[in-house]
Amino acid sequence: MSQSHDERRRGFEREALPHLDAVYRVALRLSGDPAQAEDLAQETMLKAFRSWHQYQQGTNARAWLLTILRHTFINAYRQKKNRPASVDLSEIEEFTVFHDVQDTDPEGTFFDQIIDDEVLRAIDSLPDEFRETVVLSDVESLSYAEIAEVTGVPVGTVKSRLYRGRQILQRQLYEYAVEMGYLRRSAT
């Protein structure tokens, strides 16, 4: 049985609209430009509304919307940019500060505590594949499985990208974290 226009609209308002801020935040991190992020978020929500009949109500609307956002970004915006420089993974040195932070989930807690403009600038400077994964995990709190669904890559790839992205961030943000008092300077 097909839904009436009013039923579709109410379902969309109930399940999709609460995630508009998350869609905008991810769009901003992907595009790096507030005006483009607004356009991306608007286009994503319009596409989602037009495709609302395909969404299985009661499932994960945020992941569904972020998948639409990602496809919209790739199709409409990424093509305009020059191809990003490839990342030589062997150049990403092992660097960790988490032995200084005593916690059951030190990486998650560390990033949750210091998400501010400096951290967002560091996230924005990450190579695309790492930035997207870090944003979805550490800013939007999606699970590995949800990130894999949104990005269309295996969970193992999500974990690898998240690990490498966090390694880059740790190196970039170490001095800032010491300066802000989040960490004590390491003797090594």
ChimeraX commands (.cxc) that place a marker at each C-alpha (Angstrom):
marker #1 position 0.00,0.00,0.00 radius 0.5
marker #1 position 1.50,3.31,-1.01 radius 0.5
marker #1 position 1.63,6.19,1.42 radius 0.5
marker #1 position -0.14,9.46,0.85 radius 0.5
marker #1 position 1.95,12.59,0.35 radius 0.5
marker #1 position 1.08,13.73,3.90 radius 0.5
marker #1 position 2.09,10.37,5.40 radius 0.5
marker #1 position 5.40,10.48,3.52 radius 0.5
marker #1 position 6.02,14.05,4.66 radius 0.5
marker #1 position 5.26,13.22,8.31 radius 0.5
marker #1 position 7.50,10.14,8.20 radius 0.5
marker #1 position 10.30,12.17,6.64 radius 0.5
marker #1 position 9.91,14.94,9.21 radius 0.5
marker #1 position 9.90,12.42,12.06 radius 0.5
marker #1 position 12.83,10.23,10.96 radius 0.5
marker #1 position 15.03,12.29,8.62 radius 0.5
marker #1 position 14.82,15.93,9.68 radius 0.5
marker #1 position 16.28,15.34,13.16 radius 0.5
marker #1 position 19.54,14.39,11.37 radius 0.5
marker #1 position 19.82,17.60,9.34 radius 0.5
marker #1 position 22.50,19.04,11.65 radius 0.5
marker #1 position 24.59,15.86,11.31 radius 0.5
marker #1 position 24.20,15.98,7.52 radius 0.5
marker #1 position 25.40,19.60,7.51 radius 0.5
marker #1 position 28.37,18.87,9.83 radius 0.5
marker #1 position 29.56,16.00,7.64 radius 0.5
marker #1 position 28.98,18.06,4.48 radius 0.5
marker #1 position 31.08,20.87,5.97 radius 0.5
marker #1 position 33.92,18.50,6.83 radius 0.5
marker #1 position 33.77,16.92,3.35 radius 0.5
marker #1 position 33.57,20.15,1.37 radius 0.5
marker #1 position 35.49,22.51,3.65 radius 0.5
marker #1 position 33.20,25.36,2.61 radius 0.5
marker #1 position 30.07,26.49,4.53 radius 0.5
marker #1 position 28.21,27.56,1.36 radius 0.5
marker #1 position 28.95,24.25,-0.39 radius 0.5
marker #1 position 28.00,22.39,2.79 radius 0.5
marker #1 position 24.61,24.13,2.85 radius 0.5
marker #1 position 24.07,23.22,-0.81 radius 0.5
marker #1 position 25.15,19.62,-0.17 radius 0.5
marker #1 position 22.87,19.30,2.87 radius 0.5
marker #1 position 19.93,20.79,0.98 radius 0.5
marker #1 position 20.49,18.57,-2.04 radius 0.5
marker #1 position 20.88,15.52,0.20 radius 0.5
marker #1 position 17.62,16.20,2.02 radius 0.5
marker #1 position 15.80,16.85,-1.27 radius 0.5
marker #1 position 17.08,13.56,-2.73 radius 0.5
marker #1 position 16.16,11.77,0.49 radius 0.5
marker #1 position 12.62,13.14,0.41 radius 0.5
marker #1 position 12.20,12.18,-3.24 radius 0.5
marker #1 position 13.45,8.67,-2.42 radius 0.5
marker #1 position 11.64,8.36,0.90 radius 0.5
marker #1 position 9.48,5.54,-0.48 radius 0.5
marker #1 position 12.69,3.46,-0.77 radius 0.5
marker #1 position 13.70,4.00,2.86 radius 0.5
marker #1 position 12.65,1.25,5.27 radius 0.5
marker #1 position 11.11,3.24,8.11 radius 0.5
marker #1 position 12.42,2.49,11.56 radius 0.5
marker #1 position 15.92,1.61,10.33 radius 0.5
marker #1 position 18.99,3.83,10.58 radius 0.5
marker #1 position 17.88,7.08,8.92 radius 0.5
marker #1 position 21.14,8.88,9.76 radius 0.5
marker #1 position 23.29,6.28,7.99 radius 0.5
marker #1 position 20.89,6.32,5.03 radius 0.5
marker #1 position 21.09,10.12,4.79 radius 0.5
marker #1 position 24.88,10.15,5.14 radius 0.5
marker #1 position 25.12,7.59,2.33 radius 0.5
marker #1 position 23.07,9.90,0.11 radius 0.5
marker #1 position 25.26,12.83,1.19 radius 0.5
marker #1 position 28.43,10.93,0.35 radius 0.5
marker #1 position 27.16,9.95,-3.10 radius 0.5
marker #1 position 26.02,13.52,-3.75 radius 0.5
marker #1 position 29.40,14.87,-2.69 radius 0.5
marker #1 position 31.31,12.42,-4.85 radius 0.5
marker #1 position 29.12,12.93,-7.89 radius 0.5
marker #1 position 28.67,16.69,-7.80 radius 0.5
marker #1 position 31.54,18.23,-5.90 radius 0.5
marker #1 position 34.56,15.99,-5.86 radius 0.5
marker #1 position 34.68,15.96,-9.66 radius 0.5
marker #1 position 35.28,19.72,-9.58 radius 0.5
marker #1 position 38.40,19.35,-7.47 radius 0.5
marker #1 position 41.73,18.22,-8.78 radius 0.5
marker #1 position 42.51,14.65,-7.91 radius 0.5
marker #1 position 43.93,14.66,-4.38 radius 0.5
marker #1 position 47.51,13.63,-3.89 radius 0.5
marker #1 position 47.84,9.98,-2.99 radius 0.5
marker #1 position 49.05,9.15,0.47 radius 0.5
marker #1 position 52.10,6.96,0.94 radius 0.5
marker #1 position 51.00,4.88,3.90 radius 0.5
marker #1 position 54.59,3.94,4.70 radius 0.5
marker #1 position 55.23,7.60,5.55 radius 0.5
marker #1 position 52.64,7.56,8.33 radius 0.5
marker #1 position 54.88,6.77,11.25 radius 0.5
marker #1 position 53.70,5.02,14.35 radius 0.5
marker #1 position 53.01,7.79,16.81 radius 0.5
marker #1 position 50.84,7.42,19.84 radius 0.5
marker #1 position 50.16,9.44,22.95 radius 0.5
marker #1 position 47.57,7.17,24.48 radius 0.5
marker #1 position 49.95,5.61,27.00 radius 0.5
marker #1 position 49.71,9.06,28.66 radius 0.5
marker #1 position 45.91,8.87,28.85 radius 0.5
marker #1 position 44.62,6.22,31.25 radius 0.5
marker #1 position 41.12,5.21,30.16 radius 0.5
marker #1 position 39.19,2.20,28.90 radius 0.5
marker #1 position 38.67,3.85,25.47 radius 0.5
marker #1 position 41.54,6.33,25.35 radius 0.5
marker #1 position 41.30,7.22,21.66 radius 0.5
marker #1 position 37.58,7.93,21.77 radius 0.5
marker #1 position 37.79,9.87,25.04 radius 0.5
marker #1 position 40.82,11.83,23.88 radius 0.5
marker #1 position 39.15,13.05,20.70 radius 0.5
marker #1 position 35.78,13.66,22.42 radius 0.5
marker #1 position 37.49,15.97,24.93 radius 0.5
marker #1 position 39.35,18.16,22.48 radius 0.5
marker #1 position 37.06,18.60,19.49 radius 0.5
marker #1 position 37.39,22.33,18.90 radius 0.5
marker #1 position 38.45,24.63,16.06 radius 0.5
marker #1 position 42.09,23.52,16.17 radius 0.5
marker #1 position 41.07,19.86,15.98 radius 0.5
marker #1 position 38.57,20.54,13.21 radius 0.5
marker #1 position 41.29,22.33,11.21 radius 0.5
marker #1 position 43.54,19.29,11.66 radius 0.5
marker #1 position 40.70,16.98,10.59 radius 0.5
marker #1 position 40.06,19.16,7.54 radius 0.5
marker #1 position 43.72,18.78,6.52 radius 0.5
marker #1 position 43.54,14.97,6.45 radius 0.5
marker #1 position 43.57,13.19,3.09 radius 0.5
marker #1 position 40.00,12.57,1.89 radius 0.5
marker #1 position 39.66,8.87,2.71 radius 0.5
marker #1 position 40.94,9.38,6.27 radius 0.5
marker #1 position 39.00,12.62,6.87 radius 0.5
marker #1 position 35.70,11.06,5.89 radius 0.5
marker #1 position 36.20,8.06,8.18 radius 0.5
marker #1 position 37.42,10.15,11.15 radius 0.5
marker #1 position 34.48,12.56,10.79 radius 0.5
marker #1 position 31.93,9.75,10.65 radius 0.5
marker #1 position 33.49,7.99,13.64 radius 0.5
marker #1 position 34.83,10.69,15.95 radius 0.5
marker #1 position 32.55,13.61,15.12 radius 0.5
marker #1 position 29.30,11.81,14.23 radius 0.5
marker #1 position 29.83,8.70,16.42 radius 0.5
marker #1 position 28.88,6.16,13.76 radius 0.5
marker #1 position 29.88,2.54,14.37 radius 0.5
marker #1 position 32.36,0.71,12.12 radius 0.5
marker #1 position 29.46,-1.10,10.44 radius 0.5
marker #1 position 27.57,2.15,9.83 radius 0.5
marker #1 position 30.69,3.80,8.38 radius 0.5
marker #1 position 31.24,0.78,6.13 radius 0.5
marker #1 position 27.62,1.08,4.95 radius 0.5
marker #1 position 27.92,4.82,4.28 radius 0.5
marker #1 position 31.29,4.62,2.50 radius 0.5
marker #1 position 30.78,1.32,0.73 radius 0.5
marker #1 position 34.03,-0.22,1.97 radius 0.5
marker #1 position 34.64,-3.27,4.18 radius 0.5
marker #1 position 34.75,-2.84,7.97 radius 0.5
marker #1 position 38.46,-3.75,7.94 radius 0.5
marker #1 position 39.15,-0.83,5.60 radius 0.5
marker #1 position 37.16,1.47,7.90 radius 0.5
marker #1 position 39.28,0.37,10.87 radius 0.5
marker #1 position 42.50,0.83,8.92 radius 0.5
marker #1 position 41.53,4.30,7.68 radius 0.5
marker #1 position 40.41,5.35,11.14 radius 0.5
marker #1 position 43.66,4.12,12.69 radius 0.5
marker #1 position 45.81,5.88,10.10 radius 0.5
marker #1 position 43.76,9.08,10.25 radius 0.5
marker #1 position 44.04,9.15,14.03 radius 0.5
marker #1 position 47.81,8.59,13.76 radius 0.5
marker #1 position 48.12,11.65,11.54 radius 0.5
marker #1 position 45.94,13.68,13.91 radius 0.5
marker #1 position 47.95,12.62,16.95 radius 0.5
marker #1 position 51.14,13.80,15.32 radius 0.5
marker #1 position 49.56,17.08,14.18 radius 0.5
marker #1 position 47.86,17.79,17.52 radius 0.5
marker #1 position 50.48,16.63,20.01 radius 0.5
marker #1 position 51.91,20.09,20.77 radius 0.5
marker #1 position 48.41,21.56,20.96 radius 0.5
marker #1 position 47.26,18.85,23.40 radius 0.5
marker #1 position 50.31,19.49,25.63 radius 0.5
marker #1 position 49.75,23.26,25.47 radius 0.5
marker #1 position 46.07,22.85,26.40 radius 0.5
marker #1 position 46.92,20.54,29.29 radius 0.5
marker #1 position 45.25,17.44,27.82 radius 0.5
marker #1 position 48.60,15.60,27.89 radius 0.5
marker #1 position 51.90,15.89,29.72 radius 0.5
marker #1 position 54.91,16.18,27.46 radius 0.5
marker #1 position 56.35,12.72,26.90 radius 0.5
marker #1 position 59.94,12.06,27.97 radius 0.5
marker #1 position 60.57,10.27,24.66 radius 0.5
marker link #1:1,2 radius 0.2
marker link #1:2,3 radius 0.2
marker link #1:3,4 radius 0.2
marker link #1:4,5 radius 0.2
marker link #1:5,6 radius 0.2
marker link #1:6,7 radius 0.2
marker link #1:7,8 radius 0.2
marker link #1:8,9 radius 0.2
marker link #1:9,10 radius 0.2
marker link #1:10,11 radius 0.2
marker link #1:11,12 radius 0.2
marker link #1:12,13 radius 0.2
marker link #1:13,14 radius 0.2
marker link #1:14,15 radius 0.2
marker link #1:15,16 radius 0.2
marker link #1:16,17 radius 0.2
marker link #1:17,18 radius 0.2
marker link #1:18,19 radius 0.2
marker link #1:19,20 radius 0.2
marker link #1:20,21 radius 0.2
marker link #1:21,22 radius 0.2
marker link #1:22,23 radius 0.2
marker link #1:23,24 radius 0.2
marker link #1:24,25 radius 0.2
marker link #1:25,26 radius 0.2
marker link #1:26,27 radius 0.2
marker link #1:27,28 radius 0.2
marker link #1:28,29 radius 0.2
marker link #1:29,30 radius 0.2
marker link #1:30,31 radius 0.2
marker link #1:31,32 radius 0.2
marker link #1:32,33 radius 0.2
marker link #1:33,34 radius 0.2
marker link #1:34,35 radius 0.2
marker link #1:35,36 radius 0.2
marker link #1:36,37 radius 0.2
marker link #1:37,38 radius 0.2
marker link #1:38,39 radius 0.2
marker link #1:39,40 radius 0.2
marker link #1:40,41 radius 0.2
marker link #1:41,42 radius 0.2
marker link #1:42,43 radius 0.2
marker link #1:43,44 radius 0.2
marker link #1:44,45 radius 0.2
marker link #1:45,46 radius 0.2
marker link #1:46,47 radius 0.2
marker link #1:47,48 radius 0.2
marker link #1:48,49 radius 0.2
marker link #1:49,50 radius 0.2
marker link #1:50,51 radius 0.2
marker link #1:51,52 radius 0.2
marker link #1:52,53 radius 0.2
marker link #1:53,54 radius 0.2
marker link #1:54,55 radius 0.2
marker link #1:55,56 radius 0.2
marker link #1:56,57 radius 0.2
marker link #1:57,58 radius 0.2
marker link #1:58,59 radius 0.2
marker link #1:59,60 radius 0.2
marker link #1:60,61 radius 0.2
marker link #1:61,62 radius 0.2
marker link #1:62,63 radius 0.2
marker link #1:63,64 radius 0.2
marker link #1:64,65 radius 0.2
marker link #1:65,66 radius 0.2
marker link #1:66,67 radius 0.2
marker link #1:67,68 radius 0.2
marker link #1:68,69 radius 0.2
marker link #1:69,70 radius 0.2
marker link #1:70,71 radius 0.2
marker link #1:71,72 radius 0.2
marker link #1:72,73 radius 0.2
marker link #1:73,74 radius 0.2
marker link #1:74,75 radius 0.2
marker link #1:75,76 radius 0.2
marker link #1:76,77 radius 0.2
marker link #1:77,78 radius 0.2
marker link #1:78,79 radius 0.2
marker link #1:79,80 radius 0.2
marker link #1:80,81 radius 0.2
marker link #1:81,82 radius 0.2
marker link #1:82,83 radius 0.2
marker link #1:83,84 radius 0.2
marker link #1:84,85 radius 0.2
marker link #1:85,86 radius 0.2
marker link #1:86,87 radius 0.2
marker link #1:87,88 radius 0.2
marker link #1:88,89 radius 0.2
marker link #1:89,90 radius 0.2
marker link #1:90,91 radius 0.2
marker link #1:91,92 radius 0.2
marker link #1:92,93 radius 0.2
marker link #1:93,94 radius 0.2
marker link #1:94,95 radius 0.2
marker link #1:95,96 radius 0.2
marker link #1:96,97 radius 0.2
marker link #1:97,98 radius 0.2
marker link #1:98,99 radius 0.2
marker link #1:99,100 radius 0.2
marker link #1:100,101 radius 0.2
marker link #1:101,102 radius 0.2
marker link #1:102,103 radius 0.2
marker link #1:103,104 radius 0.2
marker link #1:104,105 radius 0.2
marker link #1:105,106 radius 0.2
marker link #1:106,107 radius 0.2
marker link #1:107,108 radius 0.2
marker link #1:108,109 radius 0.2
marker link #1:109,110 radius 0.2
marker link #1:110,111 radius 0.2
marker link #1:111,112 radius 0.2
marker link #1:112,113 radius 0.2
marker link #1:113,114 radius 0.2
marker link #1:114,115 radius 0.2
marker link #1:115,116 radius 0.2
marker link #1:116,117 radius 0.2
marker link #1:117,118 radius 0.2
marker link #1:118,119 radius 0.2
marker link #1:119,120 radius 0.2
marker link #1:120,121 radius 0.2
marker link #1:121,122 radius 0.2
marker link #1:122,123 radius 0.2
marker link #1:123,124 radius 0.2
marker link #1:124,125 radius 0.2
marker link #1:125,126 radius 0.2
marker link #1:126,127 radius 0.2
marker link #1:127,128 radius 0.2
marker link #1:128,129 radius 0.2
marker link #1:129,130 radius 0.2
marker link #1:130,131 radius 0.2
marker link #1:131,132 radius 0.2
marker link #1:132,133 radius 0.2
marker link #1:133,134 radius 0.2
marker link #1:134,135 radius 0.2
marker link #1:135,136 radius 0.2
marker link #1:136,137 radius 0.2
marker link #1:137,138 radius 0.2
marker link #1:138,139 radius 0.2
marker link #1:139,140 radius 0.2
marker link #1:140,141 radius 0.2
marker link #1:141,142 radius 0.2
marker link #1:142,143 radius 0.2
marker link #1:143,144 radius 0.2
marker link #1:144,145 radius 0.2
marker link #1:145,146 radius 0.2
marker link #1:146,147 radius 0.2
marker link #1:147,148 radius 0.2
marker link #1:148,149 radius 0.2
marker link #1:149,150 radius 0.2
marker link #1:150,151 radius 0.2
marker link #1:151,152 radius 0.2
marker link #1:152,153 radius 0.2
marker link #1:153,154 radius 0.2
marker link #1:154,155 radius 0.2
marker link #1:155,156 radius 0.2
marker link #1:156,157 radius 0.2
marker link #1:157,158 radius 0.2
marker link #1:158,159 radius 0.2
marker link #1:159,160 radius 0.2
marker link #1:160,161 radius 0.2
marker link #1:161,162 radius 0.2
marker link #1:162,163 radius 0.2
marker link #1:163,164 radius 0.2
marker link #1:164,165 radius 0.2
marker link #1:165,166 radius 0.2
marker link #1:166,167 radius 0.2
marker link #1:167,168 radius 0.2
marker link #1:168,169 radius 0.2
marker link #1:169,170 radius 0.2
marker link #1:170,171 radius 0.2
marker link #1:171,172 radius 0.2
marker link #1:172,173 radius 0.2
marker link #1:173,174 radius 0.2
marker link #1:174,175 radius 0.2
marker link #1:175,176 radius 0.2
marker link #1:176,177 radius 0.2
marker link #1:177,178 radius 0.2
marker link #1:178,179 radius 0.2
marker link #1:179,180 radius 0.2
marker link #1:180,181 radius 0.2
marker link #1:181,182 radius 0.2
marker link #1:182,183 radius 0.2
marker link #1:183,184 radius 0.2
marker link #1:184,185 radius 0.2
marker link #1:185,186 radius 0.2
marker link #1:186,187 radius 0.2
marker link #1:187,188 radius 0.2
view
